[in-house]
Amino acid sequence: MDDAAILAGLEEIIRELFDDYDGPVTPALAAADVEQWDSLANVQLMVLAERTFAVRFTTAEISGLANLGELAALIRAKQG
């Protein structure tokens, strides 16, 4: 799966989780950019991403992510 397809899937997840967020969903999007994106929402985001893309993340991988671009790259790497 290419980056554009992964980002499109992540955008669907973001729009579902954060229904009050109507800003752009780009690789640079980070938790600080979305008011509703707290630690619980981050867990929900990761679970939905794992289900959507059929991958599994470690805690260390999740804690090191700075934005959606890094999450997309991690998903692409896991899909091999």
PyRosetta script that sets phi, psi and omega in degrees:
from pyrosetta import init, pose_from_sequence

init()
pose = pose_from_sequence("MDDAAILAGLEEIIRELFDDYDGPVTPALAAADVEQWDSLANVQLMVLAERTFAVRFTTAEISGLANLGELAALIRAKQG")
pose.set_psi(1, 134.9)
pose.set_omega(1, -178.4)
pose.set_phi(2, -86.8)
pose.set_psi(2, 170.2)
pose.set_omega(2, -176.0)
pose.set_phi(3, -59.3)
pose.set_psi(3, -38.9)
pose.set_omega(3, -178.7)
pose.set_phi(4, -64.0)
pose.set_psi(4, -41.8)
pose.set_omega(4, 179.0)
pose.set_phi(5, -67.7)
pose.set_psi(5, -39.6)
pose.set_omega(5, 178.3)
pose.set_phi(6, -65.6)
pose.set_psi(6, -45.0)
pose.set_omega(6, 179.5)
pose.set_phi(7, -63.5)
pose.set_psi(7, -37.1)
pose.set_omega(7, 177.3)
pose.set_phi(8, -63.6)
pose.set_psi(8, -41.5)
pose.set_omega(8, 176.8)
pose.set_phi(9, -65.1)
pose.set_psi(9, -40.4)
pose.set_omega(9, 177.6)
pose.set_phi(10, -66.3)
pose.set_psi(10, -35.3)
pose.set_omega(10, 177.5)
pose.set_phi(11, -62.6)
pose.set_psi(11, -41.7)
pose.set_omega(11, 176.8)
pose.set_phi(12, -58.4)
pose.set_psi(12, -43.1)
pose.set_omega(12, 179.2)
pose.set_phi(13, -64.4)
pose.set_psi(13, -45.8)
pose.set_omega(13, 180.0)
pose.set_phi(14, -59.9)
pose.set_psi(14, -45.7)
pose.set_omega(14, -179.0)
pose.set_phi(15, -64.7)
pose.set_psi(15, -34.6)
pose.set_omega(15, 178.9)
pose.set_phi(16, -71.4)
pose.set_psi(16, -46.0)
pose.set_omega(16, -177.0)
pose.set_phi(17, -71.2)
pose.set_psi(17, -42.8)
pose.set_omega(17, -173.9)
pose.set_phi(18, -113.5)
pose.set_psi(18, 72.6)
pose.set_omega(18, -174.2)
pose.set_phi(19, -64.7)
pose.set_psi(19, -18.3)
pose.set_omega(19, 177.1)
pose.set_phi(20, -84.7)
pose.set_psi(20, -11.7)
pose.set_omega(20, -178.9)
pose.set_phi(21, -87.8)
pose.set_psi(21, 120.0)
pose.set_omega(21, 179.2)
pose.set_phi(22, -121.1)
pose.set_psi(22, 15.8)
pose.set_omega(22, 179.4)
pose.set_phi(23, -80.4)
pose.set_psi(23, -178.4)
pose.set_omega(23, -179.1)
pose.set_phi(24, -71.4)
pose.set_psi(24, 145.0)
pose.set_omega(24, 174.6)
pose.set_phi(25, -109.1)
pose.set_psi(25, 103.0)
pose.set_omega(25, -177.1)
pose.set_phi(26, -124.9)
pose.set_psi(26, 169.1)
pose.set_omega(26, 176.8)
pose.set_phi(27, -58.2)
pose.set_psi(27, -25.3)
pose.set_omega(27, -178.4)
pose.set_phi(28, -81.6)
pose.set_psi(28, -7.6)
pose.set_omega(28, -177.7)
pose.set_phi(29, -62.2)
pose.set_psi(29, 130.3)
pose.set_omega(29, -179.3)
pose.set_phi(30, -130.7)
pose.set_psi(30, 167.1)
pose.set_omega(30, -177.7)
pose.set_phi(31, -55.3)
pose.set_psi(31, -36.7)
pose.set_omega(31, -178.9)
pose.set_phi(32, -64.9)
pose.set_psi(32, -18.0)
pose.set_omega(32, -178.4)
pose.set_phi(33, -84.6)
pose.set_psi(33, -13.7)
pose.set_omega(33, -174.9)
pose.set_phi(34, -122.8)
pose.set_psi(34, 117.1)
pose.set_omega(34, -174.8)
pose.set_phi(35, -55.9)
pose.set_psi(35, -39.9)
pose.set_omega(35, -176.7)
pose.set_phi(36, -78.0)
pose.set_psi(36, -9.3)
pose.set_omega(36, -172.8)
pose.set_phi(37, -81.6)
pose.set_psi(37, 87.6)
pose.set_omega(37, 176.9)
pose.set_phi(38, -107.9)
pose.set_psi(38, -169.0)
pose.set_omega(38, -175.9)
pose.set_phi(39, -65.7)
pose.set_psi(39, -37.4)
pose.set_omega(39, 177.9)
pose.set_phi(40, -66.9)
pose.set_psi(40, -43.4)
pose.set_omega(40, 178.1)
pose.set_phi(41, -63.1)
pose.set_psi(41, -33.5)
pose.set_omega(41, 178.6)
pose.set_phi(42, -65.3)
pose.set_psi(42, -41.0)
pose.set_omega(42, 176.9)
pose.set_phi(43, -62.3)
pose.set_psi(43, -45.0)
pose.set_omega(43, 178.9)
pose.set_phi(44, -61.1)
pose.set_psi(44, -42.1)
pose.set_omega(44, 178.5)
pose.set_phi(45, -59.8)
pose.set_psi(45, -45.3)
pose.set_omega(45, -178.4)
pose.set_phi(46, -67.2)
pose.set_psi(46, -39.5)
pose.set_omega(46, 178.0)
pose.set_phi(47, -64.1)
pose.set_psi(47, -44.4)
pose.set_omega(47, 178.5)
pose.set_phi(48, -64.6)
pose.set_psi(48, -38.7)
pose.set_omega(48, 178.3)
pose.set_phi(49, -65.3)
pose.set_psi(49, -41.3)
pose.set_omega(49, 177.9)
pose.set_phi(50, -61.1)
pose.set_psi(50, -43.6)
pose.set_omega(50, 180.0)
pose.set_phi(51, -67.6)
pose.set_psi(51, -45.2)
pose.set_omega(51, -176.8)
pose.set_phi(52, -63.6)
pose.set_psi(52, -41.8)
pose.set_omega(52, -173.4)
pose.set_phi(53, -104.5)
pose.set_psi(53, 4.5)
pose.set_omega(53, 178.1)
pose.set_phi(54, 54.1)
pose.set_psi(54, 50.5)
pose.set_omega(54, 177.1)
pose.set_phi(55, -131.0)
pose.set_psi(55, 169.2)
pose.set_omega(55, 175.1)
pose.set_phi(56, -129.9)
pose.set_psi(56, 137.7)
pose.set_omega(56, 179.1)
pose.set_phi(57, -110.5)
pose.set_psi(57, 148.3)
pose.set_omega(57, 171.0)
pose.set_phi(58, -90.1)
pose.set_psi(58, 162.6)
pose.set_omega(58, 178.1)
pose.set_phi(59, -61.2)
pose.set_psi(59, -40.2)
pose.set_omega(59, 179.7)
pose.set_phi(60, -62.6)
pose.set_psi(60, -40.1)
pose.set_omega(60, 178.8)
pose.set_phi(61, -64.1)
pose.set_psi(61, -44.3)
pose.set_omega(61, -178.5)
pose.set_phi(62, -64.9)
pose.set_psi(62, -44.2)
pose.set_omega(62, -176.4)
pose.set_phi(63, -67.3)
pose.set_psi(63, -20.3)
pose.set_omega(63, -179.7)
pose.set_phi(64, -89.8)
pose.set_psi(64, -1.8)
pose.set_omega(64, -176.5)
pose.set_phi(65, -81.2)
pose.set_psi(65, 133.2)
pose.set_omega(65, -179.5)
pose.set_phi(66, -101.8)
pose.set_psi(66, -25.4)
pose.set_omega(66, -176.0)
pose.set_phi(67, -162.1)
pose.set_psi(67, 179.4)
pose.set_omega(67, -178.6)
pose.set_phi(68, -65.9)
pose.set_psi(68, -30.7)
pose.set_omega(68, 178.1)
pose.set_phi(69, -61.5)
pose.set_psi(69, -41.5)
pose.set_omega(69, 178.4)
pose.set_phi(70, -69.3)
pose.set_psi(70, -36.7)
pose.set_omega(70, 176.0)
pose.set_phi(71, -63.8)
pose.set_psi(71, -43.4)
pose.set_omega(71, 178.9)
pose.set_phi(72, -61.6)
pose.set_psi(72, -41.9)
pose.set_omega(72, 178.7)
pose.set_phi(73, -64.3)
pose.set_psi(73, -39.2)
pose.set_omega(73, 178.5)
pose.set_phi(74, -65.2)
pose.set_psi(74, -42.7)
pose.set_omega(74, 178.4)
pose.set_phi(75, -61.7)
pose.set_psi(75, -46.1)
pose.set_omega(75, -179.9)
pose.set_phi(76, -60.2)
pose.set_psi(76, -42.7)
pose.set_omega(76, 179.9)
pose.set_phi(77, -65.2)
pose.set_psi(77, -39.6)
pose.set_omega(77, -179.0)
pose.set_phi(78, -69.9)
pose.set_psi(78, -31.5)
pose.set_omega(78, 179.0)
pose.set_phi(79, -75.8)
pose.set_psi(79, -14.9)
pose.set_omega(79, 172.7)
pose.set_phi(80, 67.5)
pose.dump_pdb("model.pdb")
